[in-house]
């Protein structure tokens, strides 16, 4: 085993240990803060990330649907926290600071392997990430990536998991043949613009921003790597599922409505995202028009690929044991809407 492999595994162990320590120290304090003196649940904390993948959360927020739909169930306040990627978002859920996470399926798998008490209750979208190569760097086939520096999300994320698996499939050793650098989307875009990295693998709208600012070009879309693969999902804490299933049911229903609204009004969805992130509207609109992603809510559409992530992460040493559909999903809330 080479030094890069050892460092990667030790890094994963450190992340897992830190996440478990946070959970131990924090105990159940987070959910208790959401209750009034009579013990009734009054507040829901959401987590999300700066990606067009997760516009559904923002649409429901912009329309006031979270507050309106949850108010009859005693929820007087909803708040949210913005995270750069899935790992810190899952750390926050482990600590009890958020109840509902819009997050990638792979970071949730990594957290589940660390003992997080939560389930996926709905899908958010599929596909929607691109490998971009810097302007001036030749690319015709996967082997052309050998020797390059590639910026992507940290270990245990969707992008890291897919990238490493795809490289191996194409006989490229992710630890020896390339240098994979963990970065946030903003840092990765800056890095490729300054020629500090040769390529990126990022969720939209970053690939469109890279292209339209002249930093690089898309060479592979994630749907080519794994067709119809799961990306973002709605994760709900186990305590909320067990103690307040009616609230979870309304969250899933609101998510489904917002998903349908986005698919019917993509231009408005782009405006909502651009306003939230202070981003150029044209870049967001172009991203939605050219990405290979789709906003979906049905969790059954992503079961197979999510279990595949668990198997890949087990093989990579990110989690200590394989996980099953039952370990990962609770589809009952979505299924109840279909009756």
MILOTOR-670893 format. One record per residue (C-alpha): x, y, z; residue number from 0; residue in three letters. Coordinates in nm, 4 decimals, padded with zeros to 6 digits. Example, Ala and Ser with C-alpha at 12.3 -4.5 7.8 and 13.67 -1.06 7.14 Angstrom:
# MILOTOR-670893
east/north/up/num/residu
01.2300/-00.4500/00.7800/0/ALA
01.3670/-00.1060/00.7140/1/SER
This chain:
# MILOTOR-670893
east/north/up/num/residu
00.0000/00.0000/00.0000/0/UNK
00.1526/00.3361/-00.1014/1/UNK
00.1727/00.6507/00.1113/2/UNK
-00.1168/00.8222/-00.0696/3/UNK
-00.3484/00.5287/00.0011/4/UNK
-00.2417/00.5243/00.3666/5/UNK
-00.2973/00.8998/00.3976/6/UNK
-00.6388/00.8748/00.2331/7/UNK
-00.7526/00.5926/00.4608/8/UNK
-00.6098/00.7642/00.7701/9/UNK
-00.7875/01.0823/00.6655/10/UNK
-01.1158/00.8944/00.6316/11/UNK
-01.0621/00.7367/00.9747/12/UNK
-00.9946/01.0807/01.1224/13/UNK
-01.3153/01.2196/00.9706/14/UNK
-01.5184/00.9254/01.1002/15/UNK
-01.3642/00.9560/01.4486/16/UNK
-01.4275/01.3284/01.4593/17/UNK
-01.7881/01.2841/01.3484/18/UNK
-01.8509/01.0236/01.6176/19/UNK
-01.6881/01.2452/01.8796/20/UNK
-01.9121/01.5352/01.7832/21/UNK
-02.2176/01.3133/01.8101/22/UNK
-02.1057/01.1847/02.1523/23/UNK
-02.0314/01.5288/02.2926/24/UNK
-02.3462/01.6856/02.1531/25/UNK
-02.5750/01.4021/02.2534/26/UNK
-02.9388/01.4978/02.1987/27/UNK
-02.9036/01.8691/02.2686/28/UNK
-02.9947/01.9836/01.9176/29/UNK
-03.3501/01.8495/01.8946/30/UNK
-03.4225/01.9603/02.2519/31/UNK
-03.3605/02.3195/02.1476/32/UNK
-03.6465/02.2904/01.8996/33/UNK
-03.9045/02.2322/02.1741/34/UNK
-04.1016/02.4642/02.3985/35/UNK
-04.1469/02.4148/02.7722/36/UNK
-04.4259/02.1605/02.7174/37/UNK
-04.2016/01.9462/02.4998/38/UNK
-04.3815/02.0213/02.1731/39/UNK
-04.1731/02.0529/01.8558/40/UNK
-04.1761/02.4168/01.7417/41/UNK
-03.8767/02.4628/01.5106/42/UNK
-03.7177/02.2768/01.2183/43/UNK
-03.3572/02.3322/01.1106/44/UNK
-03.2697/02.2633/00.7449/45/UNK
-02.9317/02.2242/00.5779/46/UNK
-02.8528/02.2793/00.2098/47/UNK
-02.5640/02.3526/-00.0287/48/UNK
-02.4880/02.6111/-00.3015/49/UNK
-02.5831/02.4051/-00.6063/50/UNK
-02.8632/02.4091/-00.8617/51/UNK
-02.9113/02.0461/-00.7581/52/UNK
-03.0907/02.1687/-00.4461/53/UNK
-03.3091/02.4489/-00.5829/54/UNK
-03.6143/02.2578/-00.4613/55/UNK
-03.5380/02.3544/-00.1030/56/UNK
-03.4996/02.7197/-00.2038/57/UNK
-03.8218/02.7211/-00.4065/58/UNK
-04.0258/02.5982/-00.1089/59/UNK
-03.8513/02.8583/00.1080/60/UNK
-03.9047/03.1412/-00.1423/61/UNK
-04.2739/03.0547/-00.1741/62/UNK
-04.3141/03.0395/00.2032/63/UNK
-04.4296/02.6783/00.1803/64/UNK
-04.2132/02.5427/00.4624/65/UNK
-04.3585/02.7823/00.7183/66/UNK
-04.7122/02.7721/00.5797/67/UNK
-04.7372/02.3941/00.5521/68/UNK
-04.5710/02.3136/00.8851/69/UNK
-04.7500/02.5794/01.0924/70/UNK
-05.0680/02.3693/01.1427/71/UNK
-04.8448/02.1032/01.3017/72/UNK
-04.7109/02.3428/01.5642/73/UNK
-04.3941/02.4507/01.3837/74/UNK
-04.3576/02.8247/01.4441/75/UNK
-04.0166/02.8672/01.2840/76/UNK
-03.7961/02.7123/01.0160/77/UNK
-03.4294/02.8019/00.9784/78/UNK
-03.1529/02.6898/00.7476/79/UNK
-02.7762/02.6591/00.7286/80/UNK
-02.5667/02.6738/00.4101/81/UNK
-02.2805/02.4228/00.3804/82/UNK
-01.9992/02.4115/00.1205/83/UNK
-02.0256/02.0323/00.0796/84/UNK
-02.1790/01.7208/00.2304/85/UNK
-01.9211/01.6287/00.4962/86/UNK
-01.9651/01.9393/00.7167/87/UNK
-02.3407/01.9196/00.6654/88/UNK
-02.3444/01.5630/00.7957/89/UNK
-02.1205/01.6684/01.0863/90/UNK
-02.3865/01.9242/01.1742/91/UNK
-02.6613/01.6618/01.1609/92/UNK
-02.4549/01.4266/01.3756/93/UNK
-02.4232/01.7084/01.6287/94/UNK
-02.8023/01.7531/01.6292/95/UNK
-02.7874/02.1024/01.4796/96/UNK
-03.0050/02.0266/01.1760/97/UNK
-03.3120/01.8064/01.1446/98/UNK
-03.3447/01.7890/00.7653/99/UNK
-03.0580/01.7875/00.5168/100/UNK
-03.0573/01.8441/00.1438/101/UNK
-02.7320/01.6587/00.0823/102/UNK
-02.5579/01.4170/-00.1511/103/UNK
-02.6391/01.0493/-00.1085/104/UNK
-02.2703/00.9565/-00.0766/105/UNK
-02.1858/01.1886/00.2174/106/UNK
-02.4912/01.0500/00.3932/107/UNK
-02.3625/00.6962/00.3318/108/UNK
-02.0299/00.7940/00.4893/109/UNK
-02.2113/00.9428/00.7910/110/UNK
-02.4376/00.6389/00.8163/111/UNK
-02.1260/00.4272/00.8369/112/UNK
-02.0256/00.6451/01.1334/113/UNK
-02.3522/00.5820/01.3167/114/UNK
-02.5725/00.8768/01.2228/115/UNK
-02.9386/00.8222/01.3127/116/UNK
-03.1207/00.9282/00.9951/117/UNK
-03.2800/00.8043/00.6724/118/UNK
-03.3264/00.9169/00.3140/119/UNK
-03.6970/00.9946/00.2725/120/UNK
-03.6972/01.1404/-00.0805/121/UNK
-03.4791/01.1943/-00.3847/122/UNK
-03.3824/01.5469/-00.4929/123/UNK
-03.2150/01.4985/-00.8317/124/UNK
-03.0063/01.2634/-01.0412/125/UNK
-02.6833/01.3217/-01.2385/126/UNK
-02.5822/01.6887/-01.2877/127/UNK
-02.2018/01.6996/-01.2332/128/UNK
-01.9310/01.7455/-01.4991/129/UNK
-01.5608/01.6818/-01.5423/130/UNK
-01.4160/02.0060/-01.6808/131/UNK
-01.0667/02.0344/-01.8263/132/UNK
-00.8740/02.3608/-01.8217/133/UNK
-00.8432/02.5605/-02.1428/134/UNK
-00.5250/02.4589/-02.3236/135/UNK
-00.5082/02.1126/-02.1651/136/UNK
-00.5688/01.8431/-02.4301/137/UNK
-00.8359/01.5802/-02.3679/138/UNK
-00.9759/01.3114/-02.5976/139/UNK
-00.9997/01.0074/-02.3691/140/UNK
-00.9859/00.9263/-01.9951/141/UNK
-00.6172/00.8295/-02.0162/142/UNK
-00.5406/01.1938/-02.0969/143/UNK
-00.6109/01.2758/-01.7318/144/UNK
-00.2994/01.0876/-01.6185/145/UNK
-00.0551/01.3159/-01.4456/146/UNK
-00.3124/01.5925/-01.3975/147/UNK
-00.4350/01.7676/-01.0853/148/UNK
-00.8120/01.7305/-01.0422/149/UNK
-01.0141/01.9356/-00.7946/150/UNK
-01.3351/01.7836/-00.6602/151/UNK
-01.5349/01.7503/-00.3402/152/UNK
-01.3750/01.5833/-00.0333/153/UNK
-01.3564/01.2049/00.0221/154/UNK
-01.6943/01.0406/00.0814/155/UNK
-01.8897/01.2797/-00.1426/156/UNK
-02.0780/01.1940/-00.4618/157/UNK
-01.8123/01.3495/-00.6838/158/UNK
-01.5158/01.1880/-00.5059/159/UNK
-01.6874/00.8469/-00.5039/160/UNK
-01.7873/00.8588/-00.8719/161/UNK
-01.4553/01.0011/-00.9883/162/UNK
-01.2435/00.7373/-00.8159/163/UNK
-01.4664/00.4534/-00.9392/164/UNK
-01.4653/00.5871/-01.2974/165/UNK
-01.0880/00.6306/-01.2999/166/UNK
-01.0404/00.2717/-01.1838/167/UNK
-01.2814/00.1494/-01.4520/168/UNK
-01.0598/00.3226/-01.7075/169/UNK
-00.7407/00.1651/-01.5646/170/UNK
-00.6304/00.4869/-01.3974/171/UNK
-00.5107/00.4571/-01.0380/172/UNK
-00.6702/00.7504/-00.8484/173/UNK
-00.3851/00.7468/-00.5959/174/UNK
-00.0893/00.7093/-00.8342/175/UNK
-00.1842/00.8329/-01.1804/176/UNK
-00.3585/01.1596/-01.0871/177/UNK
-00.3596/01.4037/-00.7977/178/UNK
-00.7084/01.4519/-00.6539/179/UNK
-00.7446/01.7700/-00.4485/180/UNK
-01.0489/01.8195/-00.2204/181/UNK
-01.2041/02.1649/-00.2631/182/UNK
-01.5293/02.3548/-00.2377/183/UNK
-01.6876/02.4606/-00.5705/184/UNK
-01.5758/02.8224/-00.5223/185/UNK
-01.2176/02.7219/-00.4454/186/UNK
-01.2077/02.4781/-00.7373/187/UNK
-01.3326/02.7395/-00.9843/188/UNK
-01.0687/02.9820/-00.8560/189/UNK
-00.8016/02.7133/-00.8822/190/UNK
-00.8781/02.6221/-01.2432/191/UNK
-00.8983/02.9905/-01.3385/192/UNK
-00.5474/03.0415/-01.1981/193/UNK
-00.4114/02.7193/-01.3584/194/UNK
-00.3501/02.5706/-01.0138/195/UNK
-00.5410/02.2595/-01.1196/196/UNK
-00.5869/02.1000/-01.4606/197/UNK
-00.9411/01.9709/-01.4218/198/UNK
-01.2426/01.9730/-01.1911/199/UNK
-01.5346/01.7438/-01.1195/200/UNK
-01.8115/01.9589/-00.9755/201/UNK
-02.1901/01.9847/-00.9570/202/UNK
-02.3733/02.2503/-01.1533/203/UNK
-02.3691/02.5432/-01.1937/204/UNK
-01.9886/02.5374/-01.1507/205/UNK
-01.9174/02.3616/-01.4860/206/UNK
-02.1188/02.6256/-01.6728/207/UNK
-01.9419/02.9039/-01.4856/208/UNK
-01.6043/02.7513/-01.5796/209/UNK
-01.7066/02.7310/-01.9446/210/UNK
-01.8655/03.0751/-01.9770/211/UNK
-01.5749/03.2499/-01.8062/212/UNK
-01.3310/03.0798/-02.0406/213/UNK
-01.1507/02.8741/-01.7766/214/UNK
-01.2220/02.5345/-01.9300/215/UNK
-01.4706/02.3015/-02.0957/216/UNK
-01.6868/02.0039/-02.0039/217/UNK
-01.5479/01.6717/-02.1291/218/UNK
-01.7549/01.4157/-01.9345/219/UNK
-02.0976/01.4445/-01.7726/220/UNK
-02.1727/01.2350/-01.4668/221/UNK
-02.4543/01.0533/-01.6436/222/UNK
-02.1876/00.9050/-01.8724/223/UNK
-02.0029/00.7773/-01.5653/224/UNK
-02.3097/00.6195/-01.4028/225/UNK
-02.6395/00.6647/-01.5907/226/UNK
-02.9260/00.7962/-01.3757/227/UNK
-02.7096/00.7942/-01.0645/228/UNK
-02.8424/00.9348/-00.7399/229/UNK
-02.7016/01.2675/-00.6363/230/UNK
-02.8823/01.4828/-00.3797/231/UNK
-03.1427/01.3475/-00.1382/232/UNK
-03.3594/01.4577/00.1525/233/UNK
-03.2273/01.3126/00.4788/234/UNK
-03.4334/01.3362/00.8000/235/UNK
-03.3145/01.2602/01.1508/236/UNK
-03.4323/00.9353/01.3073/237/UNK
-03.5748/01.1186/01.6083/238/UNK
-03.7929/01.3343/01.3876/239/UNK
-03.9128/01.0276/01.1980/240/UNK
-03.9969/00.8361/01.5176/241/UNK
-04.1364/01.1194/01.7294/242/UNK
-04.3052/01.3418/01.4702/243/UNK
-04.3939/01.1377/01.1611/244/UNK
-04.6695/01.3846/01.0709/245/UNK
-04.4075/01.6592/01.0369/246/UNK
-04.1877/01.4384/00.8189/247/UNK
-04.4882/01.3525/00.6010/248/UNK
-04.5581/01.7232/00.5446/249/UNK
-04.1905/01.7921/00.4686/250/UNK
-04.1922/01.5202/00.2020/251/UNK
-04.5210/01.6451/00.0582/252/UNK
-04.3865/02.0009/00.0385/253/UNK
-04.0683/01.8749/-00.1252/254/UNK
-04.2681/01.6866/-00.3888/255/UNK
-04.4764/01.9982/-00.4650/256/UNK
-04.1646/02.2161/-00.4963/257/UNK
-03.9994/01.9591/-00.7247/258/UNK
-04.2996/01.9576/-00.9548/259/UNK
-04.3057/02.3379/-00.9525/260/UNK
-03.9391/02.3628/-01.0519/261/UNK
-03.9845/02.1201/-01.3395/262/UNK
-04.2785/02.3265/-01.4647/263/UNK
-04.1036/02.6646/-01.4094/264/UNK
-03.7276/02.6214/-01.4692/265/UNK
-03.6704/02.9901/-01.5457/266/UNK
-03.8257/03.0924/-01.2149/267/UNK
-03.6209/02.8252/-01.0379/268/UNK
-03.3075/02.9793/-01.1908/269/UNK
-03.4104/03.3228/-01.0656/270/UNK
-03.4669/03.1901/-00.7140/271/UNK
-03.1241/03.0275/-00.7061/272/UNK
-02.9434/03.3272/-00.8560/273/UNK
-03.1034/03.5593/-00.5998/274/UNK
-03.0143/03.3304/-00.3086/275/UNK
-02.6505/03.2923/-00.4164/276/UNK
-02.5957/03.6360/-00.5684/277/UNK
-02.4982/03.4671/-00.8944/278/UNK
-02.5232/03.5768/-01.2571/279/UNK
-02.8717/03.4746/-01.3722/280/UNK
-02.7576/03.3864/-01.7253/281/UNK
-02.5030/03.1363/-01.5927/282/UNK
-02.7692/02.9708/-01.3791/283/UNK
-03.0189/02.9582/-01.6657/284/UNK
-02.7597/02.8173/-01.9045/285/UNK
-02.6573/02.5608/-01.6422/286/UNK
-03.0120/02.4327/-01.6088/287/UNK
-03.0491/02.4195/-01.9875/288/UNK
-02.7298/02.2217/-02.0511/289/UNK
-02.6762/01.9978/-01.7467/290/UNK
-02.7647/01.6298/-01.7657/291/UNK
-02.9425/01.6406/-01.4294/292/UNK
-03.3108/01.6031/-01.3447/293/UNK
-03.5054/01.7139/-01.0379/294/UNK
-03.6922/01.4132/-00.9001/295/UNK
-03.8583/01.3259/-00.5702/296/UNK
-03.9311/00.9524/-00.5962/297/UNK
-03.6756/00.7722/-00.3734/298/UNK
-03.7314/00.4424/-00.5543/299/UNK
-03.5557/00.5889/-00.8590/300/UNK
-03.2256/00.6134/-00.6708/301/UNK
-03.2219/00.3027/-00.4508/302/UNK
-02.9928/00.0936/-00.6721/303/UNK
-02.7307/00.3618/-00.7346/304/UNK
-02.7291/00.4660/-00.3687/305/UNK
-02.6648/00.1085/-00.2581/306/UNK
-02.3914/00.1011/-00.5245/307/UNK
-02.2325/00.4046/-00.3538/308/UNK
-02.2335/00.2139/-00.0264/309/UNK
-02.0547/-00.0780/-00.1930/310/UNK
-01.7975/00.1531/-00.3541/311/UNK
-01.7331/00.3332/-00.0266/312/UNK
-01.6888/-00.0013/00.1471/313/UNK
-01.4336/-00.1025/-00.1162/314/UNK
-01.2556/00.2329/-00.0766/315/UNK
-01.2391/00.1845/00.2993/316/UNK
-01.4616/00.4841/00.3775/317/UNK
-01.7127/00.2712/00.5697/318/UNK
-01.6470/-00.0444/00.7696/319/UNK
-01.9357/-00.2608/00.6481/320/UNK
-02.1758/-00.2856/00.3521/321/UNK
-02.5144/-00.1143/00.3858/322/UNK
-02.8527/-00.2269/00.2545/323/UNK
-03.1568/-00.0426/00.1218/324/UNK
-03.3236/-00.0903/00.4611/325/UNK
-03.0279/00.0719/00.6366/326/UNK
-03.0412/00.3748/00.4094/327/UNK
-03.4028/00.4494/00.3133/328/UNK
-03.7467/00.5095/00.4594/329/UNK
-03.9743/00.5402/00.1567/330/UNK
-04.2989/00.5132/00.3541/331/UNK
-04.3654/00.8881/00.3613/332/UNK
-04.3324/00.9230/-00.0151/333/UNK
-04.5298/00.6054/-00.0749/334/UNK
-04.8192/00.7311/00.1377/335/UNK
-04.8581/01.0262/-00.1026/336/UNK
-04.9080/00.7897/-00.3943/337/UNK
-05.2119/00.6125/-00.2456/338/UNK
